[in-house]
Amino acid sequence: MEVIGDALLAVALCALLAATTITDLRRRVVPNAYLGAASLVCLAIVLATDIGSLGERAMAAAAAAGALLCPALINPDGMGMGDVKLAGVIGLYLGVAALTAMVVALAGGGLLGLALLARDGAQARKRAIPFGPFLSCGGLAGLLLGDQALGWYLGWAS
């Protein structure tokens, strides 16, 4: 039953990531309706197939959202609350593998920001870049590589 649940979660997460990427690139917004519906779908699948993972998923959701909450509160023009909520939903879907997702998203966004600063100088700081696509790429990385990447890191760090 857990394998079916994992497959359903993967399909639902990919649909969410595709929809939010397109919407964020076009309109610079991550719709609450997408996030709410995706959260309910995730909870229904987890409750039906792997209720024991719910605590881990809830902690991962809180940690992922919390990681982006401070920057969003400090500079609301720099990061929107939609990005914070999307990170939380990714954490709900991926559990501990959300750590991989956040590292990939932050590294991707940071590298683009540095490249723009190198190219445009101080003018680049006034430029708005949607972060949802970076979170979506991170979400896919977490889905596909999350456990392996964490295992590699934990083996390397010890």
C-alpha positions as CSV (number, residue, x, y, z in Angstrom):
1,M,0.0,0.0,0.0
2,E,2.9,2.3,0.8
3,V,4.3,2.0,-2.8
4,I,1.0,3.1,-4.2
5,G,0.9,6.0,-1.8
6,D,4.4,7.0,-2.8
7,A,3.5,6.9,-6.5
8,L,0.3,9.0,-5.9
9,L,2.3,11.5,-3.9
10,A,4.9,11.8,-6.6
11,V,2.3,12.4,-9.3
12,A,0.4,15.0,-7.2
13,L,3.7,16.8,-6.3
14,C,4.8,17.0,-9.9
15,A,1.4,18.4,-10.9
16,L,1.7,21.0,-8.2
17,L,5.3,22.0,-9.1
18,A,4.4,22.3,-12.8
19,A,1.3,24.4,-12.1
20,T,3.1,26.7,-9.6
21,T,6.1,27.2,-11.9
22,I,4.0,28.3,-14.8
23,T,1.9,30.6,-12.7
24,D,4.8,32.1,-10.9
25,L,6.7,32.8,-14.1
26,R,3.6,34.3,-15.8
27,R,2.0,36.2,-12.9
28,R,4.6,36.3,-10.1
29,V,2.2,34.6,-7.7
30,V,1.9,31.1,-6.1
31,P,-1.8,30.6,-5.7
32,N,-3.2,29.6,-2.3
33,A,-5.8,27.5,-4.1
34,Y,-3.1,25.3,-5.6
35,L,-1.3,25.0,-2.2
36,G,-4.5,24.2,-0.2
37,A,-5.7,21.6,-2.7
38,A,-2.3,20.0,-2.9
39,S,-2.0,19.9,0.9
40,L,-5.4,18.2,1.2
41,V,-4.5,15.6,-1.5
42,C,-1.2,14.9,0.3
43,L,-2.9,14.5,3.7
44,A,-5.6,12.2,2.2
45,I,-2.9,10.0,0.6
46,V,-0.7,9.8,3.7
47,L,-3.6,9.1,6.0
48,A,-4.8,6.3,3.7
49,T,-1.4,4.7,3.0
50,D,1.3,5.7,5.5
51,I,-0.1,7.4,8.6
52,G,3.1,6.7,10.5
53,S,5.0,9.2,8.4
54,L,2.7,12.1,9.2
55,G,4.8,13.5,12.1
56,E,8.0,13.5,10.1
57,R,6.2,15.2,7.2
58,A,4.6,17.9,9.5
59,M,8.1,18.7,11.0
60,A,9.6,18.9,7.5
61,A,6.8,21.2,6.4
62,A,7.4,23.5,9.3
63,A,11.2,23.5,8.9
64,A,11.0,24.2,5.1
65,A,8.5,27.0,5.5
66,G,10.3,28.3,8.6
67,A,13.6,28.5,6.6
68,L,11.9,31.0,4.2
69,L,9.7,32.8,6.7
70,C,12.4,35.1,8.1
71,P,13.6,36.4,4.8
72,A,10.0,36.9,3.7
73,L,9.2,38.9,6.8
74,I,12.4,40.9,6.6
75,N,12.0,41.8,3.0
76,P,8.5,41.1,1.7
77,D,9.4,42.6,-1.7
78,G,12.2,40.0,-2.0
79,M,10.3,36.9,-1.2
80,G,6.6,36.4,-1.0
81,M,4.5,34.3,1.4
82,G,3.5,32.1,-1.5
83,D,7.1,30.9,-1.6
84,V,7.1,30.2,2.1
85,K,3.8,28.2,1.8
86,L,5.1,26.3,-1.3
87,A,8.2,25.3,0.7
88,G,5.9,24.0,3.5
89,V,3.8,22.0,1.1
90,I,7.0,20.5,-0.5
91,G,8.1,19.5,3.0
92,L,4.7,17.9,3.6
93,Y,5.1,15.8,0.5
94,L,8.8,14.9,0.8
95,G,9.4,14.6,4.6
96,V,13.1,14.7,5.4
97,A,14.0,14.7,1.7
98,A,12.7,18.3,1.7
99,L,16.2,19.2,3.0
100,T,17.6,18.3,-0.4
101,A,14.8,20.3,-2.1
102,M,15.7,23.4,-0.1
103,V,19.4,23.1,-0.7
104,V,18.9,22.8,-4.4
105,A,16.4,25.7,-4.5
106,L,18.5,28.1,-2.4
107,A,21.7,27.2,-4.4
108,G,19.9,27.7,-7.7
109,G,18.4,31.0,-6.7
110,G,21.6,32.2,-5.1
111,L,23.7,31.3,-8.1
112,L,21.3,33.2,-10.4
113,G,21.4,36.2,-8.1
114,L,25.2,36.2,-8.0
115,A,25.3,35.9,-11.8
116,L,23.0,38.9,-12.2
117,L,25.0,40.9,-9.7
118,A,28.2,40.1,-11.6
119,R,26.6,41.1,-14.9
120,D,24.5,44.1,-13.9
121,G,26.0,45.3,-10.6
122,A,23.8,47.2,-8.2
123,Q,21.0,47.4,-10.7
124,A,20.4,43.7,-10.3
125,R,19.3,44.2,-6.7
126,K,16.2,46.0,-8.0
127,R,15.2,43.1,-10.3
128,A,12.5,40.7,-9.2
129,I,13.1,37.0,-9.8
130,P,10.3,34.5,-9.1
131,F,11.6,31.9,-6.6
132,G,8.8,29.4,-7.2
133,P,10.6,27.8,-10.1
134,F,13.7,27.2,-8.0
135,L,11.5,25.6,-5.3
136,S,10.0,23.4,-7.9
137,C,13.4,22.3,-9.2
138,G,14.4,21.6,-5.7
139,G,11.1,19.7,-5.1
140,L,11.9,17.5,-8.1
141,A,15.5,17.0,-6.9
142,G,14.1,16.0,-3.5
143,L,11.7,13.6,-5.0
144,L,14.2,11.9,-7.3
145,L,17.4,12.2,-5.2
146,G,16.4,13.2,-1.7
147,D,17.2,10.0,0.2
148,Q,20.4,9.3,-1.8
149,A,21.6,12.9,-1.4
150,L,21.0,12.8,2.3
151,G,22.8,9.5,2.6
152,W,25.7,10.9,0.7
153,Y,25.9,14.0,2.8
154,L,25.6,12.1,6.1
155,G,28.3,9.7,5.0
156,W,30.5,12.5,3.9
157,A,30.0,14.7,7.0
158,S,30.7,11.9,9.5
